[in-house]
């Protein structure tokens, strides 16, 4: 039976932060590739998970090195394409830590069934990143060997992979934005056509920040056609022309972390002013209409 | 032209006339960013219908439009809105800005 507390002592209050820090630190703790997961912890959680669906835990448990390997194996075993894992593993640390905290301050005990099950999930998450649970086979994904984040906890590594999987696969990210390996390790190898083929504005921004805007401008052979500053927000907009068309380079309003990144987005080639290009992006007006009446105000920009 | 708000790549335009036709009830409506993880979420109850690149949304009570980790939240007053993504040039025409 759970115990009810009306107030936290200063020690219990301080423990909240310590538990959170412990779970967060565990996320990025490097893993020894030679140390295999604790099968006891894995089997204890699998017993719970399969029981929730009135199924026995399958005899076959496969430990794989990455989500990609798990989905591939699931496809081979079922004959069906698998696009998603079960999202069950390390990612459950958020609420596993919640229950763990209440166990540590004595509100929940090992005798509380649900608490015990969540603690089994906690132990599983310390061994397994995720899983794909099939009737005849439980596929368990090992924790990555390395996870690198920036000061705000976003996946980020400016020199290499942000995630190294035990199976050898690697993922790359720039301050939380997924990017191809090449963007991190060889950003200035992009050709103009390859740059123009990037359709995701965050990925484009990442490349501009990594390779440098001057380099990108030179790659595009871009020259400034017009500049406009929104006096109500102080945001600066530049319209640039290049042999392939025109782009609007624009400053973001201050984000949650206070930064104001710059985005570069292709706009209609018939636009001739930055202010009209800004309006063209936000409306379904033609370039001519936007040039004739470029005024556009937002009550709020964020 | 005066528009209600811009939230990253989303433009929020308040309608002067009510939305015609049926709307589907929603809660914590995700308006964009499902694929990239940069999700824009309209908190609480609303009702919505997709119309091309625009989402028609009815907001019954004051709420916020939030973003997963990047843009600051903005206040949304009760009313009817058209919410659409900014556009850019590409793919031999216009396309929505992806983030």
Interface residues (C-beta under 8 A of the other chain):
Chain A: X154 X176 X178 X199 X200 X201 X202 X245 X246 X252 X253 X254 X255 X256 X265 X266 X267 X268 X269 X279 X280 X281 X282 X283 X293 X295 X296 X297 X298 X299 X300 X301 X302
Chain B: X1 X2 X3 X4 X5 X6 X7 X8 X9 X11 X36 X38 X67 X69 X70 X71 X72 X73 X74 X75 X86 X87 X88 X89 X90 X91 X94 X95 X97 X98 X99
